[in-house]
Amino acid sequence: MTGTQVGPPSTGATVTKVADELADLLNPVANLLRTRCAEFVAGLAVLVTALAVFAVAGAIVDDRAIDANRAVAEAQVLDGSTFTRTLVRFSTARGETVVPENGVAYPRGLQAGDSVPVEYSSSDPQRVRVAGRTALGQSGPLAIGVLVTWLVLGPLAFWLRRRRRG
């Protein structure tokens, strides 16, 4: 017989082969991350900024839709509210009881059981916000988040770029 193996390969050889193939697959990705890390960090900061801008722009669009057909009602804050939405129930001028699926906009400080004035679009009662609150007045936390993102990721990207050149 020559040096050929009869039967299945040993488990150790299979594991080594899989590890080598995985390393061959991941090495280009690791090299890309190593050489372009500064750009990825800066890109993350740009992405956070863009998401914040889109969030404010979407809120402004909703505010304009409410202002175009504004109606006012007294709403009851419901149990079952979460971090992402605060549920309210109110009656429209036509007598319909509405519980907006997405909750109320700008809900900071509301607790279950509270009664709060709301403004809603009479043409689409699902668009509702706490009376007197607008996107621009409530965008402070997003602006602070973007500022902190740039204060952390900006210098990090700059440092990574300088390190790469050196």
TORRODREN-571919 format. One line per 8 residues: number of its first residue (from 1); for each residue z, x, y of N, C-alpha, C. Coordinates in nm, 4 decimals, padded with zeros to 6 digits. Layout:
N
NUM) Z,X,Y,Z,X,Y,Z,X,Y ~ ... $
This chain:
166
1) 00.0000,00.0829,-00.1178,00.0000,00.0000,00.0000,00.0000,00.0868,00.1235 ~ -00.0659,00.0345,00.2218,-00.0613,00.1022,00.3514,00.0607,00.0515,00.4272 ~ 00.0742,00.0829,00.5546,00.1926,00.0485,00.6327,00.1925,-00.0927,00.6851 ~ 00.1201,-00.1878,00.6259,00.1193,-00.3252,00.6753,00.2396,-00.4000,00.6225 ~ 00.2884,-00.4920,00.7037,00.4064,-00.5687,00.6661,00.3616,-00.6998,00.6052 ~ 00.4239,-00.7355,00.4951,00.3941,-00.8612,00.4296,00.5075,-00.9564,00.4619 ~ 00.4741,-01.0782,00.5060,00.5785,-01.1745,00.5381,00.5996,-01.1839,00.6893 ~ 00.6947,-01.2654,00.7295,00.7186,-01.2871,00.8722,00.7838,-01.1644,00.9367 $
9) 00.7621,-01.1458,01.0654,00.8236,-01.0328,01.1328,00.9751,-01.0530,01.1393 ~ 01.0458,-00.9458,01.1547,01.1913,-00.9571,01.1619,01.2307,-01.0236,01.2939 ~ 01.3487,-01.0812,01.2971,01.3957,-01.1521,01.4157,01.4067,-01.0575,01.5346 ~ 01.4523,-00.9359,01.5130,01.4652,-00.8385,01.6214,01.3320,-00.8082,01.6869 ~ 01.2269,-00.7967,01.6078,01.0944,-00.7683,01.6622,01.0431,-00.8862,01.7448 ~ 01.0725,-01.0083,01.7007,01.0287,-01.1275,01.7729,01.0998,-01.1375,01.9077 ~ 01.2291,-01.1140,01.9075,01.3061,-01.1208,02.0318,01.2565,-01.0156,02.1296 ~ 01.2313,-00.8951,02.0813,01.1819,-00.7874,02.1669,01.0464,-00.8243,02.2257 $
17) 00.9598,-00.8821,02.1436,00.8274,-00.9213,02.1903,00.8374,-01.0294,02.2983 ~ 00.9236,-01.1289,02.2787,00.9418,-01.2353,02.3762,00.9989,-01.1779,02.5065 ~ 01.0955,-01.0877,02.4948,01.1546,-01.0260,02.6134,01.0512,-00.9445,02.6898 ~ 00.9665,-00.8707,02.6182,00.8610,-00.7934,02.6839,00.7612,-00.8842,02.7555 ~ 00.7231,-00.9945,02.6906,00.6298,-01.0879,02.7523,00.6916,-01.1541,02.8761 ~ 00.8199,-01.1872,02.8672,00.8886,-01.2469,02.9813,00.8973,-01.1474,03.0968 ~ 00.9271,-01.0215,03.0654,00.9333,-00.9180,03.1687,00.7963,-00.8993,03.2332 ~ 00.6901,-00.8982,03.1524,00.5547,-00.8853,03.2066,00.5198,-01.0029,03.2981 $
25) 00.5727,-01.1201,03.2654,00.5455,-01.2394,03.3451,00.6244,-01.2374,03.4764 ~ 00.7498,-01.1923,03.4715,00.8362,-01.1981,03.5889,00.8254,-01.0770,03.6804 ~ 00.7768,-00.9643,03.6332,00.7668,-00.8449,03.7172,00.6823,-00.8663,03.8427 ~ 00.5662,-00.9302,03.8353,00.4905,-00.9535,03.9586,00.5660,-01.0414,04.0586 ~ 00.6394,-01.1403,04.0075,00.7172,-01.2271,04.0954,00.8295,-01.1471,04.1612 ~ 00.8981,-01.0642,04.0827,01.0061,-00.9810,04.1371,00.9515,-00.8830,04.2409 ~ 00.8358,-00.8256,04.2142,00.7753,-00.7335,04.3114,00.7382,-00.8066,04.4406 ~ 00.6852,-00.9271,04.4278,00.6508,-01.0062,04.5456,00.7760,-01.0383,04.6274 $
33) 00.8825,-01.0793,04.5598,01.0068,-01.1087,04.6309,01.0622,-00.9840,04.6987 ~ 01.0536,-00.8727,04.6318,01.1055,-00.7478,04.6871,01.0263,-00.7061,04.8120 ~ 00.8962,-00.7212,04.8077,00.8135,-00.6756,04.9199,00.8020,-00.7792,05.0318 ~ 00.8242,-00.9049,05.0014,00.8071,-01.0107,05.1016,00.9350,-01.0905,05.1258 ~ 01.0488,-01.0333,05.0959,01.1767,-01.1030,05.1106,01.2000,-01.1469,05.2553 ~ 01.1693,-01.0616,05.3515,01.1895,-01.0965,05.4920,01.1075,-01.2194,05.5303 ~ 00.9848,-01.2274,05.4808,00.8997,-01.3417,05.5112,00.9530,-01.4694,05.4467 ~ 01.0087,-01.4589,05.3247,01.0663,-01.5763,05.2588,01.1880,-01.6268,05.3361 $
41) 01.2717,-01.5363,05.3842,01.3903,-01.5749,05.4610,01.3469,-01.6420,05.5923 ~ 01.2517,-01.5822,05.6622,01.2020,-01.6426,05.7862,01.1360,-01.7775,05.7571 ~ 01.0640,-01.7861,05.6475,01.0012,-01.9129,05.6087,01.1033,-02.0211,05.5810 ~ 01.2160,-01.9837,05.5220,01.3229,-02.0805,05.4980,01.3785,-02.1330,05.6299 ~ 01.3969,-02.0446,05.7268,01.4452,-02.0862,05.8587,01.3438,-02.1798,05.9256 ~ 01.2169,-02.1493,05.9136,01.1123,-02.2357,05.9707,01.1127,-02.3712,05.9012 ~ 01.1308,-02.3723,05.7695,01.1347,-02.4975,05.6937,01.2523,-02.5851,05.7383 ~ 01.3694,-02.5259,05.7538,01.4862,-02.6017,05.7999,01.4585,-02.6603,05.9385 $
49) 01.3993,-02.5802,06.0263,01.3669,-02.6266,06.1612,01.2674,-02.7425,06.1566 ~ 01.1635,-02.7290,06.0753,01.0627,-02.8345,06.0640,01.1240,-02.9638,06.0099 ~ 01.2108,-02.9536,05.9101,01.2748,-03.0737,05.8557,01.3616,-03.1424,05.9608 ~ 01.4315,-03.0652,06.0414,01.5138,-03.1233,06.1473,01.4264,-03.1927,06.2518 ~ 01.3158,-03.1293,06.2881,01.2240,-03.1899,06.3857,01.1666,-03.3199,06.3305 ~ 01.1272,-03.3198,06.2033,01.0736,-03.4421,06.1426,01.1793,-03.5515,06.1351 ~ 01.3038,-03.5148,06.1080,01.4115,-03.6146,06.1021,01.4314,-03.6796,06.2388 ~ 01.4343,-03.5997,06.3428,01.4510,-03.6545,06.4784,01.3288,-03.7373,06.5172 $
57) 01.2099,-03.6877,06.4850,01.0875,-03.7628,06.5177,01.0856,-03.8978,06.4457 ~ 01.1251,-03.9003,06.3193,01.1314,-04.0267,06.2454,01.2316,-04.1228,06.3067 ~ 01.3464,-04.0697,06.3493,01.4468,-04.1545,06.4130,01.3961,-04.2094,06.5463 ~ 01.3212,-04.1282,06.6195,01.2641,-04.1747,06.7469,01.1630,-04.2870,06.7222 ~ 01.0826,-04.2734,06.6184,00.9861,-04.3787,06.5835,01.0606,-04.5081,06.5499 ~ 01.1688,-04.4978,06.4710,01.2476,-04.6169,06.4388,01.3095,-04.6776,06.5645 ~ 01.3605,-04.5921,06.6529,01.4201,-04.6421,06.7776,01.3174,-04.7171,06.8615 ~ 01.1971,-04.6641,06.8691,01.0916,-04.7324,06.9468,01.0551,-04.8672,06.8854 $
65) 01.0528,-04.8730,06.7516,01.0230,-05.0001,06.6853,01.1333,-05.1019,06.7138 ~ 01.2567,-05.0566,06.7160,01.3678,-05.1470,06.7480,01.3588,-05.1906,06.8939 ~ 01.3338,-05.0960,06.9842,01.3266,-05.1285,07.1273,01.2118,-05.2242,07.1599 ~ 01.1040,-05.2183,07.0820,00.9886,-05.3045,07.1088,01.0207,-05.4516,07.0852 ~ 01.1074,-05.4818,06.9887,01.1434,-05.6206,06.9551,01.2944,-05.6303,06.9359 ~ 01.3695,-05.5828,07.0318,01.5135,-05.5679,07.0142,01.5873,-05.7006,07.0130 ~ 01.6780,-05.7104,06.9167,01.7712,-05.8220,06.9079,01.9082,-05.7617,06.8781 ~ 02.0128,-05.8327,06.9138,02.1492,-05.7819,06.8974,02.2271,-05.8779,06.8086 $
73) 02.3140,-05.8204,06.7258,02.3991,-05.9014,06.6384,02.5291,-05.8265,06.6136 ~ 02.6247,-05.8974,06.5605,02.7508,-05.8365,06.5188,02.7430,-05.8166,06.3683 ~ 02.7698,-05.6938,06.3223,02.7565,-05.6617,06.1802,02.8915,-05.6248,06.1212 ~ 02.9047,-05.6504,05.9945,03.0237,-05.6147,05.9184,02.9892,-05.4942,05.8321 ~ 03.0692,-05.3865,05.8402,03.0472,-05.2679,05.7565,03.0985,-05.3005,05.6174 ~ 03.0150,-05.2774,05.5164,03.0458,-05.3169,05.3787,03.1033,-05.2024,05.2961 ~ 03.1766,-05.2396,05.1925,03.2185,-05.1415,05.0918,03.0943,-05.0929,05.0191 ~ 03.1029,-04.9783,04.9574,02.9888,-04.9244,04.8836,02.9048,-04.8307,04.9682 $
81) 02.9485,-04.8032,05.0888,02.8759,-04.7086,05.1728,02.8966,-04.5678,05.1181 ~ 02.7957,-04.4838,05.1356,02.8007,-04.3465,05.0866,02.7752,-04.2513,05.2028 ~ 02.7727,-04.1212,05.1704,02.7448,-04.0202,05.2716,02.6059,-04.0396,05.3317 ~ 02.5107,-04.0831,05.2505,02.3721,-04.0930,05.2955,02.3379,-04.2250,05.3635 ~ 02.4209,-04.3274,05.3457,02.3925,-04.4543,05.4131,02.5207,-04.5358,05.4286 ~ 02.5248,-04.6101,05.5363,02.6363,-04.7004,05.5627,02.5806,-04.8418,05.5615 ~ 02.6282,-04.9208,05.4685,02.5781,-05.0574,05.4524,02.6457,-05.1521,05.5505 ~ 02.5651,-05.2401,05.6089,02.6160,-05.3436,05.6982,02.5511,-05.4770,05.6614 $
89) 02.6165,-05.5837,05.7062,02.5611,-05.7188,05.6877,02.5693,-05.7889,05.8224 ~ 02.4584,-05.8504,05.8615,02.4565,-05.9249,05.9868,02.3618,-06.0426,05.9730 ~ 02.3742,-06.1359,06.0668,02.2859,-06.2527,06.0689,02.1897,-06.2394,06.1857 ~ 02.0630,-06.2673,06.1586,01.9610,-06.2606,06.2631,01.9685,-06.3860,06.3497 ~ 01.8901,-06.3868,06.4565,01.8845,-06.5031,06.5455,01.8328,-06.6273,06.4727 ~ 01.7547,-06.6053,06.3654,01.7009,-06.7180,06.2862,01.7989,-06.7653,06.1793 ~ 01.9147,-06.7006,06.1719,02.0158,-06.7420,06.0747,02.0063,-06.6728,05.9395 ~ 01.9154,-06.5782,05.9244,01.9037,-06.5046,05.7977,02.0148,-06.4006,05.7899 $
97) 02.0744,-06.3874,05.6729,02.1724,-06.2814,05.6512,02.0974,-06.1605,05.5983 ~ 02.1184,-06.0461,05.6622,02.0447,-05.9244,05.6276,02.1435,-05.8140,05.5914 ~ 02.1138,-05.7462,05.4806,02.1832,-05.6236,05.4418,02.0739,-05.5181,05.4280 ~ 02.0510,-05.4376,05.5327,01.9415,-05.3398,05.5273,01.9563,-05.2437,05.4092 ~ 01.8486,-05.2292,05.3370,01.8471,-05.1461,05.2169,01.8875,-05.0019,05.2461 ~ 01.8431,-04.9474,05.3604,01.8733,-04.8087,05.3953,01.9994,-04.7945,05.4789 ~ 02.0676,-04.9040,05.5056,02.1881,-04.8981,05.5866,02.1562,-04.8958,05.7342 ~ 02.2564,-04.8616,05.8134,02.2445,-04.8616,05.9583,02.2263,-04.7179,06.0073 $
105) 02.1462,-04.7019,06.1112,02.1251,-04.5689,06.1692,02.2419,-04.5331,06.2607 ~ 02.2753,-04.4043,06.2651,02.3791,-04.3482,06.3514,02.5166,-04.4090,06.3220 ~ 02.5609,-04.4033,06.1968,02.6834,-04.4730,06.1566,02.8137,-04.3954,06.1796 ~ 02.8077,-04.2802,06.2419,02.9268,-04.1960,06.2539,03.0483,-04.2764,06.2998 ~ 03.1581,-04.2592,06.2260,03.2843,-04.3214,06.2631,03.3052,-04.4623,06.2120 ~ 03.2138,-04.5160,06.1341,03.2301,-04.6523,06.0831,03.3051,-04.6513,05.9500 ~ 03.3904,-04.7496,05.9320,03.4669,-04.7652,05.8089,03.4407,-04.9041,05.7512 ~ 03.4525,-04.9152,05.6195,03.4356,-05.0453,05.5548,03.5320,-05.1458,05.6174 $
113) 03.4808,-05.2645,05.6474,03.5602,-05.3698,05.7090,03.5478,-05.3757,05.8603 ~ 03.4952,-05.2693,05.9226,03.4765,-05.2692,06.0682,03.3716,-05.3725,06.1076 ~ 03.3876,-05.4240,06.2270,03.2867,-05.5100,06.2868,03.2253,-05.4302,06.4009 ~ 03.0929,-05.4220,06.4022,03.0253,-05.3352,06.4981,02.9002,-05.4043,06.5526 ~ 02.8734,-05.3913,06.6826,02.7484,-05.4479,06.7353,02.6288,-05.3623,06.6899 ~ 02.5216,-05.4276,06.6513,02.4011,-05.3566,06.6084,02.2807,-05.4096,06.6842 ~ 02.1805,-05.3245,06.6946,02.0512,-05.3634,06.7496,01.9516,-05.3529,06.6352 ~ 01.8635,-05.4489,06.6242,01.7644,-05.4482,06.5163,01.6311,-05.4969,06.5697 $
121) 01.5278,-05.4691,06.4936,01.3947,-05.5160,06.5300,01.3797,-05.6590,06.4790 ~ 01.3515,-05.7517,06.5689,01.3365,-05.8913,06.5264,01.2159,-05.9099,06.4351 ~ 01.1183,-05.8196,06.4435,01.0025,-05.8298,06.3540,01.0286,-05.7632,06.2186 ~ 01.1280,-05.6751,06.2112,01.1645,-05.6084,06.0860,01.3147,-05.5821,06.0862 ~ 01.3953,-05.6788,06.0449,01.5402,-05.6654,06.0511,01.5968,-05.5524,05.9632 ~ 01.5142,-05.4913,05.8808,01.5594,-05.3766,05.8018,01.5800,-05.2535,05.8908 ~ 01.5179,-05.2530,06.0076,01.5362,-05.1434,06.1048,01.6537,-05.1820,06.1940 ~ 01.7646,-05.1149,06.1739,01.8865,-05.1496,06.2467,01.9632,-05.0226,06.2826 $
129) 02.0247,-05.0248,06.3993,02.1060,-04.9112,06.4446,02.2318,-04.9649,06.5118 ~ 02.3317,-04.8806,06.5191,02.4522,-04.9173,06.5920,02.4137,-04.9292,06.7394 ~ 02.4555,-05.0366,06.8025,02.4194,-05.0620,06.9425,02.4643,-04.9470,07.0315 ~ 02.3741,-04.9074,07.1213,02.4042,-04.8025,07.2174,02.3809,-04.6611,07.1674 ~ 02.3485,-04.6442,07.0414,02.3236,-04.5107,06.9870,02.1737,-04.4915,06.9654 ~ 02.1261,-04.3708,06.9955,01.9835,-04.3406,06.9788,01.9658,-04.2074,06.9078 ~ 01.8433,-04.1779,06.8731,01.8119,-04.0529,06.8029,01.8491,-03.9316,06.8864 ~ 01.8164,-03.9340,07.0126,01.8439,-03.8178,07.0967,01.9927,-03.7964,07.1159 $
137) 02.0681,-03.9032,07.1258,02.2115,-03.8908,07.1416,02.2819,-03.8446,07.0155 ~ 02.2184,-03.8633,06.9024,02.2806,-03.8300,06.7747,02.2197,-03.7067,06.7081 ~ 02.1294,-03.6375,06.7769,02.0622,-03.5229,06.7154,02.1371,-03.3916,06.7337 ~ 02.2530,-03.3955,06.7976,02.3334,-03.2751,06.8182,02.3663,-03.1999,06.6898 ~ 02.4155,-03.2688,06.5855,02.4460,-03.1969,06.4613,02.3240,-03.1271,06.4010 ~ 02.2070,-03.1887,06.4116,02.0861,-03.1227,06.3609,02.0530,-02.9992,06.4429 ~ 02.0675,-03.0100,06.5729,02.0406,-02.8944,06.6595,02.1373,-02.7810,06.6290 ~ 02.2630,-02.8135,06.6065,02.3611,-02.7104,06.5713,02.3264,-02.6485,06.4367 $
145) 02.2847,-02.7308,06.3415,02.2434,-02.6792,06.2101,02.1259,-02.5838,06.2203 ~ 02.0272,-02.6187,06.3033,01.9112,-02.5310,06.3224,01.9542,-02.4013,06.3897 ~ 02.0400,-02.4114,06.4891,02.0894,-02.2922,06.5585,02.1640,-02.1994,06.4626 ~ 02.2518,-02.2541,06.3817,02.3252,-02.1723,06.2840,02.2296,-02.1109,06.1829 ~ 02.1313,-02.1871,06.1395,02.0316,-02.1340,06.0458,01.9640,-02.0114,06.1043 ~ 01.9194,-02.0212,06.2294,01.8510,-01.9078,06.2918,01.9462,-01.7924,06.3210 ~ 02.0718,-01.8238,06.3550,02.1685,-01.7170,06.3803,02.1996,-01.6369,06.2536 ~ 02.1899,-01.7012,06.1386,02.2158,-01.6322,06.0114,02.0876,-01.5716,05.9550 $
153) 01.9834,-01.6526,05.9428,01.8619,-01.6065,05.8742,01.7732,-01.5185,05.9618 ~ 01.7747,-01.5372,06.0934,01.6933,-01.4537,06.1818,01.7294,-01.3063,06.1708 ~ 01.8562,-01.2693,06.1946,01.8940,-01.1281,06.1800,01.8757,-01.0759,06.0376 ~ 01.8994,-01.1625,05.9377,01.8791,-01.1196,05.7992,01.7329,-01.0843,05.7749 ~ 01.6412,-01.1670,05.8208,01.4980,-01.1386,05.8050,01.4600,-01.0105,05.8783 ~ 01.5133,-00.9941,05.9991,01.4850,-00.8727,06.0769,01.5362,-00.7489,06.0036 ~ 01.6586,-00.7565,05.9507,01.7166,-00.6441,05.8768,01.6355,-00.6132,05.7509 ~ 01.5950,-00.7153,05.6777,01.5162,-00.6938,05.5555,01.3811,-00.6308,05.5886 $
161) 01.3220,-00.6709,05.6986,01.1922,-00.6128,05.7389,01.2081,-00.4657,05.7767 ~ 01.3134,-00.4341,05.8525,01.3374,-00.2946,05.8898,01.3684,-00.2093,05.7666 ~ 01.4433,-00.2654,05.6742,01.4780,-00.1945,05.5516,01.3526,-00.1636,05.4684 ~ 01.2615,-00.2597,05.4666,01.1384,-00.2415,05.3904,01.0534,-00.1309,05.4503 ~ 01.0492,-00.1222,05.5835,00.9693,-00.0182,05.6513,01.0287,00.1204,05.6311 ~ 01.1629,00.1265,05.6176,01.2308,00.2554,05.6099,01.2239,00.3234,05.4770 $
